[in-house]
Amino acid sequence: MNICIIPARGGSRRIPGKNIKQFHGKPMIAWSIEAAIKSECFDRIICSTDDEEIATVAKRYGAEIPFLRPKSLSDDYTATTAVISHAIEFLQKNETGIDLVCCIYATAPFIQSEDIKKSLKQIKKENTDYCFSVTNYSFPIQRSIRITKEKRCEMFQPEMYNKRSQDLEEAYHDAGQFYWGKTSAWVENTGIFLQNSSPYILPRYRVQDIDVEEDWVRAELMFSMLLLNNL
């Protein structure tokens, strides 16, 4: 049995109501739920939320709400693994044979059902603890700089200053869309960004973290271009 769990707590401060705010004609969370349904990879699609309004919207678009998440797991400091582990333990009281669990973020409008399908095949084939979405940085991280308290610049890795960009190792980051994981890995709180995880690479033009209003505007512009070009 494969389960999808979509964490979506209430009380977003930087973008109020972010999880159900309208994004291209739908509540933001609807894009994640619909991609999960379309993938046909899941026996159940669960939304883990502490918020009644989010629960109502998620249910309207096809997710189950078998519980409301406790407040102790709904603050700014609660890790995603703790939220997923809580949901699994709740489900295991009545369900048996939960093999793989996929965490899909509620603010992932660029997620595509085909990527969910392909990454499921990938984790099964490679038999890793996790398989999650990543993308590469658009600029060499070895050339990154910090701005000091004196409003001046300094490199994080000054030894890389004279290196040619083509000689620098390519770096990747979490794309913030989905995370397939073995039930045991979630429950045991095994770290995701470790050796026994398989990266599923996405193109940069389909990745945008949405934390602040500037991110939201950029995401809407990117989404419009993807629709325009049928990507």
TAQUIPE-V183696 format. One record per residue. RES is the residue in three letters. OMEGA is omega in degrees with one decimal (* if undefined). Layout:
<<RES & OMEGA> <RES & OMEGA>>
This chain:
<<MET & 176.9> <ASN & -177.5> <ILE & 171.0> <CYS & 176.7> <ILE & -179.5> <ILE & 178.1> <PRO & -178.0> <ALA & -179.0> <ARG & 176.4> <GLY & 173.4> <GLY & 176.6> <SER & -175.6> <ARG & -174.3> <ARG & 173.3> <ILE & -176.9> <PRO & 178.9> <GLY & -171.8> <LYS & -173.2> <ASN & -179.8> <ILE & 175.6> <LYS & -177.9> <GLN & 177.8> <PHE & -178.5> <HIS & 171.3> <GLY & 179.2> <LYS & 169.7> <PRO & -176.3> <MET & -175.6> <ILE & -177.9> <ALA & -179.0> <TRP & 179.7> <SER & -179.0> <ILE & -177.2> <GLU & 176.7> <ALA & 178.8> <ALA & 179.0> <ILE & -177.3> <LYS & -178.2> <SER & -178.2> <GLU & -178.9> <CYS & -166.9> <PHE & 172.4> <ASP & 176.9> <ARG & 176.2> <ILE & -172.6> <ILE & 170.2> <CYS & 177.2> <SER & -177.8> <THR & 175.0> <ASP & -168.4> <ASP & -177.2> <GLU & -178.5> <GLU & 176.6> <ILE & 179.5> <ALA & -179.6> <THR & -179.7> <VAL & -179.2> <ALA & 179.4> <LYS & 180.0> <ARG & -177.5> <TYR & 170.5> <GLY & 178.4> <ALA & 174.2> <GLU & 174.9> <ILE & -176.5> <PRO & -179.9> <PHE & 167.7> <LEU & -176.7> <ARG & 179.4> <PRO & -178.9> <LYS & -179.4> <SER & 178.9> <LEU & -174.5> <SER & 178.2> <ASP & -176.2> <ASP & -172.8> <TYR & -178.5> <THR & -179.8> <ALA & 178.9> <THR & -178.6> <THR & 178.9> <ALA & 179.1> <VAL & -179.6> <ILE & 179.1> <SER & 178.3> <HIS & -179.6> <ALA & 179.7> <ILE & -178.5> <GLU & 176.0> <PHE & -177.4> <LEU & -176.7> <GLN & 176.0> <LYS & -178.8> <ASN & -177.5> <GLU & 172.9> <THR & 175.6> <GLY & 174.0> <ILE & -174.3> <ASP & -177.1> <LEU & 178.5> <VAL & 178.3> <CYS & 172.7> <CYS & 174.8> <ILE & -179.2> <TYR & -178.6> <ALA & -178.4> <THR & -178.7> <ALA & -175.6> <PRO & -179.6> <PHE & -177.6> <ILE & -179.7> <GLN & -177.0> <SER & -179.8> <GLU & 178.1> <ASP & 177.3> <ILE & 179.4> <LYS & -175.9> <LYS & 179.8> <SER & 173.9> <LEU & 176.8> <LYS & -177.0> <GLN & -178.4> <ILE & 177.7> <LYS & -178.7> <LYS & -175.1> <GLU & 175.8> <ASN & 178.3> <THR & 176.9> <ASP & -177.7> <TYR & 165.9> <CYS & -175.2> <PHE & -174.9> <SER & 177.1> <VAL & 170.3> <THR & -177.1> <ASN & 175.6> <TYR & -179.7> <SER & -177.9> <PHE & -179.1> <PRO & -178.5> <ILE & 178.9> <GLN & 179.4> <ARG & -177.3> <SER & -179.3> <ILE & 172.0> <ARG & 174.3> <ILE & -174.6> <THR & 177.4> <LYS & 179.4> <GLU & -179.4> <LYS & 175.0> <ARG & -176.3> <CYS & 170.3> <GLU & -178.4> <MET & 172.9> <PHE & 179.7> <GLN & -176.2> <PRO & 179.3> <GLU & -179.5> <MET & -173.0> <TYR & -175.8> <ASN & 178.1> <LYS & 174.4> <ARG & -176.8> <SER & -179.3> <GLN & 177.9> <ASP & -178.4> <LEU & -178.4> <GLU & 179.0> <GLU & -179.0> <ALA & -177.5> <TYR & 175.4> <HIS & 177.5> <ASP & -179.1> <ALA & 174.0> <GLY & 179.8> <GLN & -176.4> <PHE & -177.7> <TYR & 171.2> <TRP & 177.3> <GLY & 172.9> <LYS & 179.7> <THR & -178.6> <SER & -179.9> <ALA & 178.6> <TRP & -175.0> <VAL & -179.9> <GLU & 177.4> <ASN & 176.3> <THR & -179.8> <GLY & -178.4> <ILE & -173.1> <PHE & -177.2> <LEU & -173.9> <GLN & -175.5> <ASN & 174.3> <SER & -177.8> <SER & 179.8> <PRO & 173.9> <TYR & -168.5> <ILE & 176.0> <LEU & 174.9> <PRO & -176.6> <ARG & -176.1> <TYR & 175.5> <ARG & -179.2> <VAL & 174.0> <GLN & 173.0> <ASP & -178.6> <ILE & -178.1> <ASP & -177.9> <VAL & -176.2> <GLU & 178.9> <GLU & 177.3> <ASP & -178.5> <TRP & 179.5> <VAL & 179.7> <ARG & -179.8> <ALA & 178.9> <GLU & 178.3> <LEU & 179.0> <MET & -178.1> <PHE & 178.6> <SER & -179.7> <MET & 177.2> <LEU & 177.9> <LEU & -178.4> <LEU & -176.7> <ASN & 179.0> <ASN & -179.6> <LEU & *>>
